[in-house]
Amino acid sequence: MGRPRISGYDVLVQKQSAVDANGILRQDPISGVRFRPVRPVPHEDGDVVEVAREKWPEVDQPIVQVHITTTLPGRVRAWGLHEANTDRLFVVRGFVSIVVYDGREESPTLQCLNEFRVSERNPGLLVIPPNLFHGWKNFGVDEAFIINMPSSQYGHEGPDALDLPFESPEAEEIIPFRWW
């Protein structure tokens, strides 16, 4: 019988599943980036979720500082890069898309991009090593709360933090991702 004729059919894009049949993310991780999904465990008074454990391979550096950063609904915080610090991010509240881009010229994953959609319903620990562009957008309707457990303490006199404003022409040339 064939496919029905539908106006605009030629511009439709085939949907791609973010996970395989076993629930494993389909993206190839950027070299050094690690994501550990965790799950809320319900009990009689609510839920408990583990954020980090010393024995997890993702927590291979000491936890020297823990802070919470918030992002208002619809806001983008991007692009940041640390030259020495590793970020370990965990979304406590909100629905956040965290994007990581590899611009390291000697990296086996040069020009790769990873996107992680995390929330309190889909939690996980995301480890982002140095020299990777990263940022996020809060897609939720409430303020998002993100725990960071960086590998080194914040240096008030000389922060290890470089920024590339996401809306700049330079960001559009360097990073193949647009916040919609």
NORBEL-V716951 format. One record per pair of residues at least 6 apart in sequence whose ideal C-beta (glycine too) atoms are under 7 Angstrom apart, sorted by the first residue. I is the first residue (numbers start at 1). GAP is how many residues later the second one is. D is the distance in whole Angstrom. If there is no record, write none. Layout:
I_GAP_D + I_GAP_D
This chain:
17_9_7 + 18_7_7 + 18_8_6 + 19_6_6 + 19_7_6 + 20_6_6 + 27_87_6 + 28_84_7 + 29_85_6 + 30_70_6 + 30_72_5 + 30_79_5 + 30_82_5 + 30_84_5 + 30_102_7 + 31_71_7 + 31_76_5 + 31_77_5 + 31_78_4 + 32_97_4 + 33_67_6 + 33_81_6 + 33_94_7 + 33_95_6 + 33_96_7 + 34_24_5 + 34_93_4 + 35_81_6 + 35_89_5 + 35_91_5 + 36_20_6 + 36_22_5 + 36_88_6 + 36_89_5 + 37_87_4 + 38_11_6 + 38_12_6 + 38_85_5 + 38_86_6 + 38_87_7 + 40_7_4 + 40_9_5 + 40_83_7 + 41_6_6 + 41_7_5 + 49_74_6 + 51_39_5 + 51_74_7 + 51_96_6 + 52_7_5 + 52_11_7 + 52_36_7 + 52_73_6 + 52_97_6 + 53_6_6 + 58_67_6 + 58_69_5 + 61_25_6 + 61_90_4 + 63_86_5 + 64_88_6 + 64_89_5 + 65_85_6 + 65_88_5 + 65_89_6 + 66_81_6 + 66_83_5 + 67_81_6 + 68_77_6 + 68_78_7 + 68_79_6 + 69_77_5 + 69_79_6 + 70_73_5 + 70_74_6 + 70_75_5 + 71_6_6 + 71_65_7 + 71_67_4 + 71_72_7 + 71_73_5 + 72_66_7 + 72_71_6 + 73_65_5 + 73_67_6 + 73_68_6 + 73_69_6 + 73_70_7 + 74_64_7 + 75_63_6 + 76_59_7 + 76_61_5 + 76_90_5 + 76_103_5 + 77_58_5 + 77_59_6 + 78_57_2 + 78_58_7 + 78_88_4 + 79_54_4 + 79_55_7 + 79_56_5 + 79_84_7 + 79_85_4 + 79_87_6 + 79_92_6 + 79_96_6 + 80_54_6 + 80_55_6 + 80_81_6 + 80_83_6 + 81_50_6 + 81_51_7 + 81_52_5 + 81_81_5 + 82_48_5 + 82_78_5 + 82_79_6 + 83_47_6 + 83_48_6 + 83_77_6 + 84_46_6 + 84_68_7 + 84_76_5 + 85_45_6 + 85_65_5 + 85_66_6 + 85_67_5 + 85_75_5 + 86_41_6 + 86_42_7 + 86_43_5 + 86_44_6 + 86_64_7 + 86_65_4 + 87_41_5 + 87_61_6 + 87_63_6 + 88_37_6 + 88_39_5 + 88_60_7 + 88_61_4 + 88_62_7 + 89_9_6 + 89_37_5 + 89_39_7 + 89_57_6 + 89_59_6 + 90_33_7 + 90_35_5 + 90_56_7 + 90_57_4 + 91_27_4 + 91_28_6 + 91_29_7 + 91_32_7 + 91_53_6 + 91_55_5 + 92_28_7 + 92_53_4 + 92_54_7 + 92_55_6 + 93_27_6 + 93_51_6 + 93_52_4 + 94_25_6 + 94_44_6 + 94_46_4 + 94_48_6 + 94_49_7 + 94_50_3 + 94_51_6 + 95_24_4 + 95_44_5 + 95_45_4 + 96_22_6 + 96_23_7 + 96_40_5 + 96_41_7 + 96_42_6 + 96_43_7 + 96_48_5 + 96_50_7 + 97_18_6 + 97_20_5 + 97_39_6 + 97_40_5 + 97_42_6 + 98_18_5 + 98_20_6 + 98_28_6 + 98_36_7 + 98_38_4 + 99_14_7 + 99_16_5 + 99_35_7 + 99_36_6 + 99_37_7 + 99_78_6 + 100_14_5 + 100_28_6 + 100_32_5 + 100_34_5 + 101_12_5 + 101_31_7 + 101_32_4 + 101_74_5 + 101_76_7 + 102_7_5 + 102_8_6 + 102_9_7 + 102_10_5 + 102_30_6 + 103_30_6 + 103_71_6 + 104_6_6 + 104_27_5 + 113_63_6 + 113_64_6 + 116_10_6 + 118_6_6 + 128_6_5 + 133_31_7 + 133_42_6 + 135_31_6 + 137_42_5 + 138_6_4 + 152_8_7 + 164_6_6 + 164_7_5 + 165_6_6 + 166_13_6
